[in-house]
């Protein structure tokens, strides 16, 4: 689970860290325009905050597992490789937490890059069907099976963290029962 998912998450993080993503997109003039007395920020602060939060989450977990200082690598996308190496000797609960964190980051990076089809590759945690769709407004995965409903009768919705936990759990079960 760790290496392939970590490589996918690292590739998505590298794409998110490109200069084109960090700068505000050029937009055309609008009909209504208010003059600003201060220039806008040259960077897209939302993507900078997003990258900082995700890298910080990994560094915090590594810091909790090791006694020494944890440094962020020069190439930020190599953080996942370092994370897998640093937690290789950790106990099983910490390795599962690592795998869930990396899988959630992989899904979040994909959604951030507009690859909503990544959610469709996961089965619904409630009914097991492969009919999940990304609901942008709710920022959750929605099950398209009309029989898969909550007790209130609403369509089942799942966070990316829940999908990641399910995938890690499913992979762990397959790993234990293989042989």
Buried (B, 14 or more C-beta within 10 A) or exposed (E): BBEEBBBBBBBBBBBBBEEEBBEEEEEEEEEEEEEEEEEEEEEBEEBBEBBEEBBEEBBEBBEEBEEEEBEEEEEBBBBBBBBBEBBEEBEEEBBBBBBBBBBBBBBBBBBBEEBBEBBEEBBBBBBEEEBBBBBEEEEBBBBBBEEBBEEEEEBBBBBBBBBBBBBBBBBBEEEEEEE
